[in-house]
């Protein structure tokens, strides 16, 4: 249930730490149906790109990586 009257400033506890401009507009867009579709599509795109990049980059055997790391610490 919403209040019928505004809260006076003398009753507000706390201070403003920082302000992020236009964040309210982003929040309002993301809570609408088209905005929700955009958020889901971007997340799906990030997962797909992550899977594709993971399959394209060849895996090195653990021994080679450990030896290269050890050489870097010795010098």
The first five atom37 places (N, CA, C, CB, O) and aatype in JSON, in Angstrom:
{
  "aatype": [20, 20, 20, 20, 20, 20, 20, 20, 20, 20, 20, 20, 20, 20, 20, 20, 20, 20, 20, 20, 20, 20, 20, 20, 20, 20, 20, 20, 20, 20, 20, 20, 20, 20, 20, 20, 20, 20, 20, 20, 20, 20, 20, 20, 20, 20, 20, 20, 20, 20, 20, 20, 20, 20, 20, 20, 20, 20, 20, 20, 20, 20, 20, 20, 20, 20, 20, 20, 20, 20, 20, 20, 20, 20, 20],
  "atom_mask": [
    [1, 1, 1, 1, 1],
    [1, 1, 1, 1, 1],
    [1, 1, 1, 1, 1],
    [1, 1, 1, 1, 1],
    [1, 1, 1, 1, 1],
    [1, 1, 1, 1, 1],
    [1, 1, 1, 1, 1],
    [1, 1, 1, 1, 1],
    [1, 1, 1, 1, 1],
    [1, 1, 1, 1, 1],
    [1, 1, 1, 1, 1],
    [1, 1, 1, 1, 1],
    [1, 1, 1, 1, 1],
    [1, 1, 1, 1, 1],
    [1, 1, 1, 1, 1],
    [1, 1, 1, 1, 1],
    [1, 1, 1, 1, 1],
    [1, 1, 1, 1, 1],
    [1, 1, 1, 1, 1],
    [1, 1, 1, 1, 1],
    [1, 1, 1, 1, 1],
    [1, 1, 1, 1, 1],
    [1, 1, 1, 1, 1],
    [1, 1, 1, 1, 1],
    [1, 1, 1, 1, 1],
    [1, 1, 1, 1, 1],
    [1, 1, 1, 1, 1],
    [1, 1, 1, 1, 1],
    [1, 1, 1, 1, 1],
    [1, 1, 1, 1, 1],
    [1, 1, 1, 1, 1],
    [1, 1, 1, 1, 1],
    [1, 1, 1, 1, 1],
    [1, 1, 1, 1, 1],
    [1, 1, 1, 1, 1],
    [1, 1, 1, 1, 1],
    [1, 1, 1, 1, 1],
    [1, 1, 1, 1, 1],
    [1, 1, 1, 1, 1],
    [1, 1, 1, 1, 1],
    [1, 1, 1, 1, 1],
    [1, 1, 1, 1, 1],
    [1, 1, 1, 1, 1],
    [1, 1, 1, 1, 1],
    [1, 1, 1, 1, 1],
    [1, 1, 1, 1, 1],
    [1, 1, 1, 1, 1],
    [1, 1, 1, 1, 1],
    [1, 1, 1, 1, 1],
    [1, 1, 1, 1, 1],
    [1, 1, 1, 1, 1],
    [1, 1, 1, 1, 1],
    [1, 1, 1, 1, 1],
    [1, 1, 1, 1, 1],
    [1, 1, 1, 1, 1],
    [1, 1, 1, 1, 1],
    [1, 1, 1, 1, 1],
    [1, 1, 1, 1, 1],
    [1, 1, 1, 1, 1],
    [1, 1, 1, 1, 1],
    [1, 1, 1, 1, 1],
    [1, 1, 1, 1, 1],
    [1, 1, 1, 1, 1],
    [1, 1, 1, 1, 1],
    [1, 1, 1, 1, 1],
    [1, 1, 1, 1, 1],
    [1, 1, 1, 1, 1],
    [1, 1, 1, 1, 1],
    [1, 1, 1, 1, 1],
    [1, 1, 1, 1, 1],
    [1, 1, 1, 1, 1],
    [1, 1, 1, 1, 1],
    [1, 1, 1, 1, 1],
    [1, 1, 1, 1, 1],
    [1, 1, 1, 1, 1]
  ],
  "atom_positions": [
    [[0.84, -1.16, 0.0], [0.0, 0.0, 0.0], [0.9, 1.24, 0.0], [-0.96, -0.01, 1.22], [1.81, 1.34, 0.81]],
    [[0.64, 2.15, -0.89], [1.43, 3.37, -1.01], [0.98, 4.4, 0.02], [1.32, 3.95, -2.44], [-0.18, 4.44, 0.41]],
    [[1.94, 5.21, 0.45], [1.62, 6.3, 1.37], [0.87, 7.4, 0.64], [2.9, 6.87, 2.02], [1.12, 7.66, -0.54]],
    [[-0.05, 8.03, 1.34], [-0.81, 9.12, 0.74], [-0.01, 10.42, 0.74], [-2.12, 9.32, 1.49], [-0.24, 11.29, -0.1]],
    [[0.95, 10.54, 1.68], [1.72, 11.77, 1.78], [3.21, 11.46, 1.56], [1.5, 12.45, 3.15], [3.67, 10.35, 1.81]],
    [[3.94, 12.48, 1.1], [5.38, 12.33, 0.93], [6.05, 12.38, 2.3], [5.94, 13.44, 0.0], [5.55, 13.0, 3.24]],
    [[7.21, 11.71, 2.39], [7.98, 11.72, 3.62], [8.79, 13.01, 3.67], [8.91, 10.47, 3.7], [9.48, 13.34, 2.7]],
    [[8.73, 13.74, 4.78], [9.53, 14.97, 4.86], [11.02, 14.64, 4.96], [9.09, 15.82, 6.07], [11.4, 13.58, 5.47]],
    [[11.86, 15.56, 4.47], [13.3, 15.33, 4.48], [13.85, 15.16, 5.88], [14.01, 16.47, 3.8], [14.87, 14.49, 6.06]],
    [[13.21, 15.73, 6.88], [13.69, 15.59, 8.26], [13.55, 14.16, 8.77], [12.93, 16.54, 9.18], [14.2, 13.8, 9.75]],
    [[12.73, 13.33, 8.14], [12.52, 11.95, 8.56], [13.37, 10.95, 7.77], [11.05, 11.59, 8.43], [13.34, 9.76, 8.07]],
    [[14.12, 11.42, 6.77], [14.95, 10.54, 5.95], [16.27, 10.3, 6.67], [15.19, 11.16, 4.55], [16.93, 11.24, 7.11]],
    [[16.66, 9.01, 6.78], [17.91, 8.64, 7.44], [18.88, 8.2, 6.36], [17.69, 7.51, 8.49], [18.53, 7.4, 5.5]],
    [[20.13, 8.73, 6.39], [21.15, 8.33, 5.43], [21.55, 9.49, 4.55], [20.66, 7.18, 4.58], [20.95, 10.57, 4.58]],
    [[22.57, 9.25, 3.75], [23.08, 10.26, 2.83], [23.31, 9.61, 1.47], [24.38, 10.91, 3.36], [23.47, 8.4, 1.37]],
    [[23.33, 10.43, 0.44], [23.6, 9.94, -0.9], [25.1, 9.68, -1.03], [23.1, 10.96, -1.98], [25.9, 10.57, -0.75]],
    [[25.48, 8.47, -1.46], [26.89, 8.14, -1.63], [27.38, 8.47, -3.03], [27.13, 6.66, -1.33], [28.45, 9.06, -3.19]],
    [[26.6, 8.1, -4.03], [26.97, 8.37, -5.41], [25.71, 8.34, -6.26], [28.01, 7.34, -5.92], [24.65, 7.92, -5.8]],
    [[25.85, 8.78, -7.48], [24.71, 8.85, -8.4], [25.12, 8.22, -9.74], [24.23, 10.33, -8.59], [26.19, 8.53, -10.27]],
    [[24.29, 7.36, -10.27], [24.52, 6.77, -11.59], [23.47, 7.35, -12.53], [24.46, 5.18, -11.54], [22.3, 6.95, -12.47]],
    [[23.86, 8.29, -13.4], [22.89, 8.92, -14.28], [22.25, 7.93, -15.25], [23.54, 10.04, -15.05], [22.92, 7.02, -15.75]],
    [[20.99, 8.11, -15.5], [20.21, 7.35, -16.47], [20.02, 5.88, -16.11], [20.86, 7.45, -17.82], [19.53, 5.11, -16.95]],
    [[20.39, 5.46, -14.92], [20.2, 4.06, -14.54], [18.72, 3.71, -14.44], [20.91, 3.77, -13.2], [18.32, 2.58, -14.7]],
    [[17.91, 4.66, -14.07], [16.47, 4.44, -14.0], [15.88, 4.13, -15.36], [15.78, 5.65, -13.41], [14.97, 3.31, -15.47]],
    [[16.39, 4.79, -16.41], [15.89, 4.51, -17.76], [16.25, 3.09, -18.19], [16.47, 5.53, -18.76], [15.45, 2.41, -18.82]],
    [[17.46, 2.65, -17.84], [17.88, 1.28, -18.17], [17.03, 0.28, -17.41], [19.38, 1.07, -17.83], [16.59, -0.72, -17.98]],
    [[16.77, 0.54, -16.14], [15.93, -0.34, -15.34], [14.51, -0.41, -15.91], [15.9, 0.14, -13.89], [13.93, -1.49, -16.0]],
    [[13.96, 0.72, -16.28], [12.61, 0.74, -16.83], [12.55, -0.03, -18.15], [12.14, 2.19, -17.05], [11.57, -0.73, -18.41]],
    [[13.59, 0.09, -18.99], [13.6, -0.63, -20.26], [13.74, -2.13, -20.04], [14.73, -0.12, -21.15], [13.08, -2.92, -20.71]],
    [[14.61, -2.52, -19.1], [14.85, -3.95, -18.88], [13.66, -4.65, -18.24], [16.07, -4.14, -18.02], [13.58, -5.88, -18.31]],
    [[12.75, -3.93, -17.64], [11.58, -4.56, -17.03], [10.4, -4.65, -17.99], [11.17, -3.79, -15.79], [9.36, -5.2, -17.62]],
    [[10.53, -4.11, -19.21], [9.48, -4.28, -20.21], [9.76, -5.56, -21.0], [9.4, -3.04, -21.15], [10.86, -6.11, -20.94]],
    [[8.79, -6.02, -21.74], [8.94, -7.27, -22.5], [10.03, -7.17, -23.58], [7.62, -7.65, -23.15], [10.84, -8.09, -23.67]],
    [[10.1, -6.11, -24.39], [11.2, -6.03, -25.37], [12.57, -5.95, -24.69], [11.0, -4.81, -26.27], [13.53, -6.54, -25.18]],
    [[12.66, -5.24, -23.6], [13.92, -5.15, -22.88], [14.34, -6.49, -22.31], [13.81, -4.13, -21.77], [15.53, -6.82, -22.31]],
    [[13.38, -7.26, -21.82], [13.67, -8.59, -21.3], [14.18, -9.5, -22.41], [12.42, -9.2, -20.64], [15.1, -10.29, -22.19]],
    [[13.59, -9.39, -23.6], [14.08, -10.18, -24.74], [15.51, -9.8, -25.1], [13.15, -9.99, -25.96], [16.32, -10.67, -25.43]],
    [[15.84, -8.51, -25.05], [17.19, -8.05, -25.35], [18.18, -8.6, -24.33], [17.25, -6.51, -25.38], [19.26, -9.07, -24.7]],
    [[17.83, -8.56, -23.05], [18.71, -9.07, -22.0], [18.95, -10.57, -22.18], [18.11, -8.8, -20.6], [20.09, -11.03, -22.08]],
    [[17.9, -11.33, -22.46], [18.04, -12.78, -22.66], [18.87, -13.06, -23.92], [16.65, -13.45, -22.78], [19.7, -13.97, -23.91]],
    [[18.67, -12.29, -24.98], [19.43, -12.49, -26.22], [20.91, -12.18, -26.01], [18.86, -11.6, -27.34], [21.77, -12.9, -26.51]],
    [[21.22, -11.13, -25.27], [22.63, -10.79, -25.01], [23.29, -11.88, -24.17], [22.74, -9.42, -24.3], [24.42, -12.27, -24.44]],
    [[22.59, -12.37, -23.16], [23.15, -13.45, -22.34], [23.37, -14.71, -23.16], [22.24, -13.75, -21.15], [24.4, -15.37, -23.01]],
    [[22.42, -15.06, -24.02], [22.57, -16.23, -24.88], [23.73, -16.05, -25.85], [21.27, -16.5, -25.64], [24.46, -17.01, -26.13]],
    [[23.9, -14.85, -26.37], [25.02, -14.56, -27.28], [26.36, -14.7, -26.55], [24.88, -13.14, -27.86], [27.31, -15.24, -27.12]],
    [[26.44, -14.22, -25.32], [27.68, -14.36, -24.55], [28.02, -15.82, -24.28], [27.56, -13.6, -23.22], [29.18, -16.22, -24.36]],
    [[27.01, -16.62, -23.96], [27.25, -18.05, -23.73], [27.7, -18.72, -25.02], [25.97, -18.75, -23.19], [28.64, -19.52, -25.0]],
    [[27.05, -18.4, -26.15], [27.42, -18.99, -27.43], [28.84, -18.62, -27.83], [26.45, -18.57, -28.51], [29.6, -19.47, -28.3]],
    [[29.22, -17.35, -27.66], [30.58, -16.91, -28.0], [31.59, -17.6, -27.1], [30.71, -15.38, -27.88], [32.67, -17.98, -27.56]],
    [[31.26, -17.75, -25.84], [32.16, -18.43, -24.91], [32.38, -19.89, -25.32], [31.6, -18.37, -23.48], [33.51, -20.38, -25.25]],
    [[31.34, -20.56, -25.73], [31.46, -21.97, -26.15], [32.28, -22.06, -27.43], [30.06, -22.6, -26.37], [33.15, -22.92, -27.55]],
    [[32.02, -21.18, -28.39], [32.76, -21.21, -29.66], [34.23, -20.92, -29.43], [32.17, -20.19, -30.66], [35.09, -21.62, -29.98]],
    [[34.55, -19.91, -28.63], [35.96, -19.6, -28.35], [36.65, -20.72, -27.59], [36.06, -18.3, -27.57], [37.83, -20.97, -27.8]],
    [[35.93, -21.38, -26.71], [36.51, -22.49, -25.96], [36.87, -23.65, -26.89], [35.54, -22.95, -24.87], [37.86, -24.34, -26.67]],
    [[36.06, -23.86, -27.91], [36.34, -24.95, -28.85], [37.42, -24.59, -29.87], [35.06, -25.34, -29.59], [38.08, -25.47, -30.4]],
    [[37.61, -23.3, -30.13], [38.6, -22.88, -31.12], [40.02, -22.82, -30.55], [38.23, -21.52, -31.68], [40.98, -23.06, -31.28]],
    [[40.17, -22.51, -29.27], [41.49, -22.39, -28.66], [41.97, -23.78, -28.28], [41.45, -21.45, -27.41], [41.31, -24.47, -27.51]],
    [[43.13, -24.21, -28.81], [43.61, -25.55, -28.49], [44.09, -25.61, -27.04], [44.75, -25.95, -29.44], [44.69, -24.67, -26.52]],
    [[43.8, -26.74, -26.4], [44.23, -26.96, -25.03], [45.67, -27.44, -25.03], [43.32, -27.97, -24.32], [46.04, -28.3, -25.83]],
    [[46.49, -26.9, -24.11], [47.86, -27.35, -23.95], [47.9, -28.42, -22.86], [48.81, -26.16, -23.6], [47.13, -28.35, -21.89]],
    [[48.75, -29.38, -23.0], [48.89, -30.35, -21.91], [49.37, -29.63, -20.64], [49.89, -31.48, -22.29], [50.07, -28.63, -20.71]],
    [[48.97, -30.16, -19.5], [49.29, -29.5, -18.23], [50.8, -29.46, -18.0], [48.61, -30.23, -17.07], [51.29, -28.51, -17.38]],
    [[51.54, -30.45, -18.48], [52.99, -30.48, -18.27], [53.69, -29.32, -18.95], [53.55, -31.79, -18.78], [54.56, -28.69, -18.36]],
    [[53.32, -29.02, -20.19], [53.95, -27.91, -20.92], [53.67, -26.57, -20.23], [53.45, -27.86, -22.37], [54.56, -25.72, -20.13]],
    [[52.45, -26.4, -19.77], [52.1, -25.14, -19.11], [52.86, -25.0, -17.79], [50.58, -25.07, -18.86], [53.35, -23.92, -17.47]],
    [[52.96, -26.09, -17.05], [53.67, -26.03, -15.76], [55.16, -25.76, -15.98], [53.48, -27.35, -14.98], [55.77, -25.01, -15.22]],
    [[55.75, -26.36, -17.02], [57.16, -26.13, -17.29], [57.41, -24.68, -17.72], [57.66, -27.09, -18.38], [58.39, -24.07, -17.3]],
    [[56.53, -24.13, -18.55], [56.69, -22.75, -19.01], [56.53, -21.79, -17.83], [55.66, -22.41, -20.12], [57.22, -20.77, -17.76]],
    [[55.63, -22.09, -16.93], [55.43, -21.24, -15.76], [56.64, -21.31, -14.84], [54.16, -21.66, -15.01], [57.06, -20.3, -14.27]],
    [[57.21, -22.49, -14.7], [58.39, -22.65, -13.84], [59.6, -21.92, -14.43], [58.72, -24.14, -13.64], [60.39, -21.33, -13.69]],
    [[59.74, -21.96, -15.76], [60.87, -21.25, -16.41], [60.73, -19.75, -16.16], [60.91, -21.55, -17.96], [61.73, -19.07, -15.93]],
    [[59.52, -19.23, -16.2], [59.31, -17.81, -15.99], [59.67, -17.38, -14.57], [57.89, -17.44, -16.28], [60.14, -16.26, -14.37]],
    [[59.47, -18.25, -13.59], [59.79, -17.9, -12.21], [61.31, -17.96, -11.96], [59.06, -18.82, -11.25], [61.82, -17.21, -11.13]],
    [[62.02, -18.85, -12.67], [63.47, -18.98, -12.46], [64.24, -17.79, -12.98], [63.99, -20.24, -13.13], [65.24, -17.4, -12.39]],
    [[63.78, -17.19, -14.08], [64.56, -16.1, -14.68], [64.2, -14.77, -14.09], [64.35, -16.05, -16.16], [64.77, -13.75, -14.48]]
  ]
}
